[in-house]
Amino acid sequence: MHVKTQLTDDVSLLKLQLIEKQQRIDYLENQIKLFRHNRFGQSSEAFSPDQLSLLGNDSMEAKQLQSLIDDKMDVSVKSFTRRKKSRIVINELLPVEKIIIDLDEKDKTCSCCNNEMTKIDEETTHEVEYIPATLVAKDYVRLKYACKHCEGDIKLAKLPNRLIPKSIASASLVANLIVSKFVDHLPLHRIERQFERLGLGLPRNVQCDWLLKIADKLLPLYMLHKAEALSGPRLWTDDTILPMQNDIKQRKRTIQARLWVYMGGNLNDPPTVFYDFTRSRSQAGPLEILKGYEGYLHADAYPGYDKLFISKKLKEVGCWAHARKKFHEIAKLTKKPHRAHVALAYIQKLYAIERETKILKLDYDEIKLYRQAYSKPILKEYKAWLDVQINAVARGALKGALKYTLNQWDALNTHLEEGYLMMDNNASERRMKPIALGRKNYIFVGSERGGQAAAIYYSIVETCKNYKINPLQYLTDILL
């Protein structure tokens, strides 16, 4: 079937339509390239140092740092360090069983002079044996006494406090269940099979019941996590989807509930992690948690936070990783020099300065001075370049990347104000990865109460990770 297309005779209009069509074709081709790269190409955002030459030599001219840093400038930095081979590490806390291997008595005689030989040294060879997990059934036998004379009194030995009344749950058993689900990301049906192999039938509905009841017991500890996270001058936040089974049967089976992470606390300690569960991504969630908080907030450009910044008591710290990614998505579509490569070169130089502060082991005050001396001039030059490019680019992904960076410019410069602030929000985004892994396995939470329980458990186990504490041992101790 042929369809006659009405074409205008206006040549200028036809040219305009042709330009628009070509722009549309270019956009779609770039989307295809991007899709193929994401699907089959490298996922790393590796950056070529050669791209720094796009900035020219003048802009990278080194300056003399103040005398405060001079005593630390003798640190030698190698241009390339070969990655060390991964090696097996045996934790020193592992129990050690020594097996002495001695010579036979007949072999302790010198083969040269037949005199008795003397021990001079010993050699140790390591081997690690795996002992499968074992369940032990404990039967508490309470002795009952009665008076044979008057038969008026009967006494029964008191039962120790039960973790969950009228259940077989022990602290170690429940701790293992929590770690299996929220650290190892196992769905309950796999945990059920694991227990079956060990000789215990523990149905999924019982596991769910235990997890909900223990979460209620851990609520005071969870609130302490919240208070500690919000006690410091800086905070990281991010959110991710945690599907929840819909309680309205006529609607779709799950709704896109959310888990929000908040990380903060004492500057001298690892950050305390606190998760909050909400039914949606409404701004009501973060507004309630951060109500009254004063300090700095590392966040993405989610508009729901904007109300928090009106009072100026809370300052937004922008994420350079987000800004960089937008240019990286464009740069990986082309190998030839492009405006996106120049933007990446500026950002790479800023990150290089951050690495230098770690190599020099600067404290927070020194980091602030270092950034003022080195990062601030680069940011000034980068801003001037952005202002020119935003007017030179008509539309497309590059225009969007430029607009994002300029719209976030004040927030992206906030890290200059204090040495304890970071250039990006990667710290909280890393705390979203366990949720994503769990989501792939257990798919959804069954209710709002289940989502709140997940927030409690993730808060505890992720804080344990920050403090390098074994979550299984920790949970067993606090549940006893």
C-alpha positions as CSV (number, residue, x, y, z in Angstrom):
1,M,0.0,0.0,0.0
2,H,1.5,3.3,-1.0
3,V,0.8,6.4,1.0
4,K,1.3,9.8,-0.8
5,T,3.2,12.2,1.4
6,Q,2.3,15.8,1.2
7,L,5.6,17.8,0.7
8,T,5.9,21.5,0.8
9,D,7.4,23.5,-2.0
10,D,9.1,25.8,0.4
11,V,12.8,25.1,0.1
12,S,13.8,26.7,3.3
13,L,11.2,24.7,5.2
14,L,12.4,21.5,3.6
15,K,16.0,22.3,4.6
16,L,14.8,22.9,8.2
17,Q,13.0,19.6,8.2
18,L,16.1,17.8,6.8
19,I,18.2,19.3,9.6
20,E,15.8,18.2,12.2
21,K,15.6,14.7,10.7
22,Q,19.4,14.4,10.6
23,Q,19.6,15.5,14.2
24,R,17.1,12.8,15.1
25,I,19.1,10.2,13.2
26,D,22.3,11.3,14.9
27,Y,20.6,11.0,18.3
28,L,19.2,7.6,17.6
29,E,22.6,6.3,16.3
30,N,24.3,7.6,19.5
31,Q,21.7,5.8,21.6
32,I,22.3,2.6,19.7
33,K,26.1,3.0,20.2
34,L,25.6,3.7,23.9
35,F,23.3,0.6,24.3
36,R,25.8,-1.6,22.5
37,H,28.7,-0.3,24.6
38,N,26.8,-0.8,27.9
39,R,25.8,-4.3,26.8
40,F,29.0,-5.5,25.3
41,G,31.7,-2.9,26.1
42,Q,33.8,-2.2,29.1
43,S,31.8,-1.0,32.2
44,S,34.8,0.8,33.7
45,E,34.9,4.6,33.3
46,A,38.7,4.4,32.7
47,F,40.2,7.7,31.7
48,S,43.2,8.2,29.4
49,P,45.9,10.5,30.9
50,D,46.6,11.7,27.3
51,Q,43.3,13.6,27.4
52,L,44.7,16.0,30.0
53,S,46.8,17.5,27.2
54,L,43.5,18.9,25.8
55,L,43.7,21.5,28.5
56,G,47.0,22.9,27.4
57,N,50.1,23.4,29.6
58,D,49.4,26.8,31.0
59,S,46.3,25.7,32.9
60,M,48.2,22.8,34.6
61,E,51.1,25.0,35.7
62,A,52.1,24.0,39.2
63,K,52.1,26.4,42.1
64,Q,54.1,26.5,45.3
65,L,52.0,25.3,48.2
66,Q,52.1,27.2,51.5
67,S,54.7,26.3,54.1
68,L,52.1,24.3,56.0
69,I,52.3,21.5,53.3
70,D,56.0,21.9,52.5
71,D,57.2,19.4,55.0
72,K,55.0,16.7,53.3
73,M,56.0,17.4,49.7
74,D,59.0,15.0,49.9
75,V,56.7,12.1,49.4
76,S,57.8,10.3,46.2
77,V,54.9,9.2,44.0
78,K,55.6,6.6,41.4
79,S,54.1,7.1,38.0
80,F,53.1,3.4,37.9
81,T,52.7,0.8,40.6
82,R,52.2,-2.8,39.5
83,R,49.3,-4.3,41.2
84,K,50.3,-6.9,43.8
85,K,49.3,-10.5,43.3
86,S,46.3,-11.5,45.3
87,R,47.3,-13.8,48.1
88,I,45.5,-16.0,50.6
89,V,45.1,-14.4,54.0
90,I,44.6,-16.6,57.1
91,N,42.9,-14.6,59.8
92,E,45.0,-14.6,63.0
93,L,41.8,-15.2,65.0
94,L,41.3,-18.6,63.4
95,P,41.9,-21.5,65.9
96,V,45.1,-23.3,65.2
97,E,45.7,-27.0,65.6
98,K,49.4,-27.9,65.7
99,I,50.4,-31.2,64.3
100,I,54.0,-32.1,65.1
101,I,55.7,-34.3,62.5
102,D,58.9,-35.7,64.0
103,L,61.6,-38.0,62.6
104,D,61.6,-41.6,63.6
105,E,64.1,-42.4,66.4
106,K,66.2,-44.4,64.0
107,D,66.4,-41.4,61.7
108,K,67.8,-39.1,64.4
109,T,71.2,-40.5,64.0
110,C,73.8,-38.8,61.8
111,S,74.3,-40.7,58.6
112,C,77.9,-39.4,58.5
113,C,79.3,-40.1,62.0
114,N,76.4,-42.1,63.7
115,N,76.2,-39.6,66.6
116,E,72.8,-38.4,67.9
117,M,71.3,-35.4,66.1
118,T,70.0,-32.3,67.8
119,K,66.9,-30.2,66.9
120,I,68.0,-26.9,65.4
121,D,64.9,-25.4,63.8
122,E,61.4,-26.2,62.5
123,E,59.4,-25.5,59.4
124,T,55.7,-24.8,59.3
125,T,53.4,-25.6,56.4
126,H,49.8,-24.2,56.5
127,E,46.7,-26.0,55.6
128,V,43.1,-24.9,56.2
129,E,40.4,-27.5,56.9
130,Y,36.7,-26.8,56.4
131,I,34.4,-27.9,59.2
132,P,30.8,-27.8,58.0
133,A,28.4,-25.8,60.1
134,T,26.7,-27.8,62.9
135,L,23.4,-27.4,64.6
136,V,23.1,-28.6,68.2
137,A,19.7,-29.2,69.8
138,K,19.7,-27.9,73.4
139,D,17.1,-29.5,75.7
140,Y,16.5,-27.4,78.8
141,V,15.3,-30.0,81.4
142,R,13.8,-28.1,84.3
143,L,13.5,-30.1,87.5
144,K,10.2,-29.9,89.4
145,Y,9.9,-30.3,93.2
146,A,6.9,-31.0,95.4
147,C,6.4,-31.3,99.1
148,K,5.5,-35.0,100.0
149,H,4.5,-34.0,103.5
150,C,1.7,-31.5,102.9
151,E,1.5,-31.7,99.1
152,G,0.8,-28.0,99.2
153,D,3.7,-26.6,97.2
154,I,5.3,-27.4,93.8
155,K,8.4,-25.6,92.5
156,L,9.9,-25.6,89.0
157,A,13.3,-24.3,88.0
158,K,13.1,-21.1,86.1
159,L,13.6,-21.2,82.3
160,P,16.3,-18.8,81.0
161,N,14.9,-15.8,79.0
162,R,13.8,-16.8,75.6
163,L,14.7,-14.7,72.5
164,I,11.3,-15.5,71.0
165,P,8.8,-17.0,73.4
166,K,7.6,-20.5,72.6
167,S,10.1,-21.0,69.8
168,I,13.4,-22.9,69.2
169,A,15.1,-19.6,68.2
170,S,18.5,-19.0,69.7
171,A,20.7,-15.9,69.3
172,S,23.2,-17.7,67.1
173,L,20.5,-19.3,64.9
174,V,18.7,-16.0,64.3
175,A,22.0,-14.1,63.8
176,N,22.8,-16.7,61.1
177,L,19.4,-16.2,59.5
178,I,19.9,-12.4,59.4
179,V,23.4,-12.6,57.9
180,S,22.3,-15.1,55.3
181,K,19.5,-12.9,54.1
182,F,21.0,-9.4,54.5
183,V,24.7,-9.9,54.0
184,D,24.8,-13.0,51.7
185,H,21.6,-11.9,50.0
186,L,20.0,-15.4,50.1
187,P,16.3,-15.7,49.6
188,L,14.4,-17.6,52.4
189,H,13.8,-20.7,50.3
190,R,17.5,-21.2,49.8
191,I,18.1,-20.6,53.5
192,E,15.4,-23.2,54.2
193,R,17.3,-25.8,52.0
194,Q,20.6,-25.0,53.9
195,F,19.0,-25.7,57.2
196,E,17.4,-28.9,55.8
197,R,20.9,-30.2,54.9
198,L,21.9,-29.6,58.5
199,G,19.0,-31.5,59.9
200,L,16.5,-28.7,60.7
201,G,13.2,-28.1,59.0
202,L,12.7,-24.3,59.2
203,P,9.8,-23.2,57.0
204,R,9.9,-19.8,55.3
205,N,6.9,-18.5,57.1
206,V,8.7,-19.2,60.5
207,Q,11.8,-17.4,59.2
208,C,9.6,-14.4,58.2
209,D,8.0,-14.4,61.6
210,W,11.3,-14.5,63.4
211,L,12.8,-11.7,61.3
212,L,9.9,-9.4,62.0
213,K,9.9,-10.1,65.7
214,I,13.6,-9.6,66.1
215,A,13.5,-6.4,64.1
216,D,11.0,-5.1,66.7
217,K,13.5,-5.9,69.5
218,L,16.3,-4.1,67.6
219,L,14.3,-0.9,67.1
220,P,16.0,0.9,70.0
221,L,19.5,0.1,68.5
222,Y,18.2,1.2,65.1
223,M,17.1,4.6,66.5
224,L,20.6,5.0,68.1
225,H,22.0,4.5,64.6
226,K,19.8,7.3,63.3
227,A,20.9,9.6,66.2
228,E,24.5,8.9,65.6
229,A,24.4,9.3,61.8
230,L,22.7,12.7,62.2
231,S,25.1,13.9,65.0
232,G,28.0,14.9,62.7
233,P,28.5,17.9,60.5
234,R,28.4,16.0,57.2
235,L,25.9,13.4,55.8
236,W,25.7,11.3,52.7
237,T,22.3,10.2,51.3
238,D,21.0,8.2,48.4
239,D,18.0,6.0,47.7
240,T,17.1,2.9,45.6
241,I,14.0,0.9,44.8
242,L,12.9,-1.9,47.1
243,P,9.7,-3.5,45.6
244,M,7.0,-4.2,48.1
245,Q,4.0,-6.5,47.6
246,N,1.0,-4.4,47.0
247,D,-1.7,-4.6,49.7
248,I,-4.3,-3.4,47.2
249,K,-5.2,-6.6,45.3
250,Q,-6.9,-4.9,42.4
251,R,-3.6,-3.1,41.5
252,K,-0.3,-4.4,40.2
253,R,1.4,-7.0,42.3
254,T,4.2,-4.8,43.7
255,I,4.8,-1.1,44.2
256,Q,8.1,0.7,44.0
257,A,8.9,1.4,47.6
258,R,12.2,3.0,48.6
259,L,15.2,2.5,50.9
260,W,17.0,5.7,51.7
261,V,20.5,5.6,53.2
262,Y,22.0,8.2,55.6
263,M,25.6,8.0,56.6
264,G,27.4,10.3,59.1
265,G,28.6,10.7,62.6
266,N,31.8,11.6,64.3
267,L,34.5,12.8,61.9
268,N,37.1,10.6,63.6
269,D,35.1,7.4,63.3
270,P,33.8,5.4,60.3
271,P,30.4,6.6,59.3
272,T,27.3,5.1,61.0
273,V,24.8,3.8,58.5
274,F,21.1,4.3,58.8
275,Y,18.4,3.2,56.3
276,D,14.8,4.5,56.1
277,F,12.0,2.7,54.3
278,T,9.2,4.6,52.6
279,R,6.3,3.5,50.3
280,S,7.4,5.9,47.6
281,R,10.1,8.4,46.5
282,S,8.1,11.3,47.9
283,Q,10.1,14.1,49.4
284,A,8.2,13.6,52.7
285,G,10.7,10.8,53.6
286,P,14.0,12.8,53.5
287,L,12.2,15.9,54.8
288,E,11.1,14.1,57.9
289,I,14.4,12.4,58.6
290,L,16.5,15.6,58.0
291,K,14.1,18.0,59.8
292,G,16.3,20.2,62.0
293,Y,19.6,18.8,60.7
294,E,22.3,21.4,60.2
295,G,25.5,20.8,58.2
296,Y,26.4,19.5,54.8
297,L,24.5,17.0,52.7
298,H,26.2,14.9,50.0
299,A,23.4,14.1,47.6
300,D,22.5,13.7,43.9
301,A,20.4,16.4,42.2
302,Y,17.0,14.9,43.4
303,P,14.6,17.9,43.6
304,G,13.0,16.4,46.8
305,Y,15.9,17.7,48.8
306,D,15.6,21.3,47.6
307,K,13.3,22.5,50.4
308,L,16.0,21.5,52.9
309,F,18.4,24.0,51.4
310,I,16.2,27.0,51.6
311,S,17.1,27.9,55.2
312,K,20.8,27.7,54.4
313,K,21.3,25.7,57.6
314,L,21.8,22.7,55.4
315,K,24.2,23.0,52.4
316,E,24.1,20.7,49.4
317,V,27.4,19.1,48.3
318,G,27.1,18.1,44.7
319,C,28.3,14.9,43.1
320,W,31.1,15.2,40.6
321,A,30.7,11.5,39.7
322,H,27.3,12.3,38.4
323,A,28.6,15.2,36.4
324,R,31.4,13.2,35.1
325,K,29.2,10.3,34.0
326,K,27.1,12.5,31.7
327,F,30.2,13.5,29.8
328,H,31.6,10.0,29.9
329,E,28.5,8.6,28.2
330,I,29.1,11.0,25.3
331,A,32.9,10.5,25.1
332,K,32.7,6.8,24.8
333,L,30.7,7.1,21.6
334,T,33.6,8.7,19.8
335,K,37.4,8.3,19.7
336,K,38.2,11.6,18.2
337,P,38.7,14.8,20.4
338,H,35.4,16.1,21.5
339,R,34.1,18.7,23.9
340,A,33.2,15.9,26.3
341,H,36.8,14.8,26.4
342,V,37.8,18.3,27.5
343,A,35.2,18.3,30.3
344,L,36.5,14.9,31.4
345,A,40.1,16.3,31.5
346,Y,39.1,19.1,33.8
347,I,37.2,16.7,36.1
348,Q,40.1,14.2,36.0
349,K,42.5,16.9,37.2
350,L,40.2,17.7,40.1
351,Y,40.2,14.0,41.1
352,A,44.0,13.9,40.8
353,I,44.3,16.6,43.4
354,E,42.0,14.6,45.7
355,R,44.4,11.6,45.3
356,E,47.3,13.8,46.1
357,T,45.7,14.8,49.5
358,K,45.6,11.1,50.4
359,I,49.1,10.4,49.3
360,L,50.3,13.4,51.4
361,K,48.2,12.3,54.3
362,L,46.8,15.7,54.9
363,D,44.4,16.5,57.7
364,Y,41.1,18.2,57.1
365,D,42.5,21.8,57.6
366,E,45.4,21.0,55.2
367,I,43.0,19.5,52.6
368,K,41.0,22.7,52.6
369,L,44.1,24.8,52.0
370,Y,45.3,22.4,49.3
371,R,42.0,22.6,47.5
372,Q,42.0,26.4,47.7
373,A,45.5,26.4,46.2
374,Y,45.0,23.8,43.5
375,S,41.4,22.9,42.8
376,K,39.9,26.4,42.9
377,P,41.8,27.8,40.0
378,I,40.9,24.8,37.9
379,L,37.2,25.2,38.8
380,K,37.4,28.8,37.8
381,E,38.9,28.0,34.4
382,Y,36.4,25.1,33.9
383,K,33.5,27.4,34.7
384,A,34.6,29.9,32.0
385,W,34.9,27.1,29.5
386,L,31.4,25.8,30.4
387,D,29.9,29.3,29.9
388,V,31.3,29.4,26.4
389,Q,30.3,25.9,25.5
390,I,26.7,26.2,26.7
391,N,26.1,28.9,24.1
392,A,28.0,27.0,21.3
393,V,26.0,23.7,21.6
394,A,22.4,23.8,20.3
395,R,20.9,20.6,21.7
396,G,21.5,16.9,22.4
397,A,23.2,14.9,25.2
398,L,26.2,17.3,25.4
399,K,23.8,20.3,26.0
400,G,22.2,18.3,28.8
401,A,25.5,17.5,30.4
402,L,26.6,21.1,30.2
403,K,23.3,22.3,31.7
404,Y,23.4,19.8,34.5
405,T,27.0,20.9,35.5
406,L,26.1,24.6,35.4
407,N,22.8,24.1,37.2
408,Q,24.7,22.2,40.0
409,W,27.7,24.5,39.9
410,D,27.3,26.0,43.4
411,A,26.7,22.6,44.9
412,L,29.7,21.1,43.0
413,N,32.0,23.8,44.6
414,T,30.8,23.2,48.2
415,H,33.5,20.7,48.9
416,L,36.0,23.6,48.8
417,E,34.6,24.9,52.1
418,E,35.7,22.0,54.4
419,G,38.4,19.4,54.2
420,Y,36.1,16.7,55.5
421,L,33.8,17.0,52.5
422,M,34.1,14.8,49.5
423,M,33.9,15.5,45.7
424,D,31.2,12.9,45.1
425,N,28.4,10.9,46.7
426,N,30.0,7.5,46.0
427,A,30.2,6.6,49.7
428,S,26.4,6.4,49.9
429,E,25.9,4.9,46.5
430,R,28.1,2.0,47.5
431,R,25.6,1.3,50.3
432,M,23.0,0.8,47.6
433,K,24.8,-2.1,46.0
434,P,23.8,-4.6,48.8
435,I,20.2,-3.6,48.3
436,A,20.4,-4.2,44.6
437,L,22.0,-7.6,45.1
438,G,19.4,-8.6,47.6
439,R,16.6,-7.3,45.3
440,K,17.8,-9.7,42.5
441,N,17.4,-12.6,44.9
442,Y,14.5,-12.1,47.2
443,I,12.6,-9.9,44.6
444,F,10.4,-7.9,47.0
445,V,9.4,-7.4,50.6
446,G,6.0,-8.7,51.6
447,S,4.7,-5.7,53.6
448,E,5.6,-2.2,55.0
449,R,6.6,-3.9,58.2
450,G,8.9,-6.2,56.2
451,G,10.5,-3.1,54.5
452,Q,11.0,-1.5,57.9
453,A,12.7,-4.7,59.2
454,A,15.0,-4.7,56.1
455,A,16.0,-1.1,56.9
456,I,16.8,-2.1,60.5
457,Y,18.9,-5.1,59.5
458,Y,20.8,-3.3,56.7
459,S,21.6,-0.4,59.1
460,I,23.3,-2.8,61.5
461,V,25.2,-5.0,59.0
462,E,26.4,-2.2,56.9
463,T,27.7,-0.3,59.9
464,C,29.5,-3.5,61.0
465,K,31.2,-3.5,57.6
466,N,32.4,0.1,58.1
467,Y,33.8,-0.8,61.5
468,K,35.3,-4.1,60.1
469,I,33.2,-6.1,62.7
470,N,32.0,-9.6,61.9
471,P,28.2,-9.1,61.7
472,L,27.5,-12.7,62.7
473,Q,29.5,-12.3,65.9
474,Y,28.0,-8.9,66.6
475,L,24.4,-9.9,66.1
476,T,24.9,-13.1,68.2
477,D,26.3,-11.0,71.1
478,I,23.6,-8.3,71.1
479,L,20.8,-10.9,70.9
480,L,22.0,-13.0,73.8
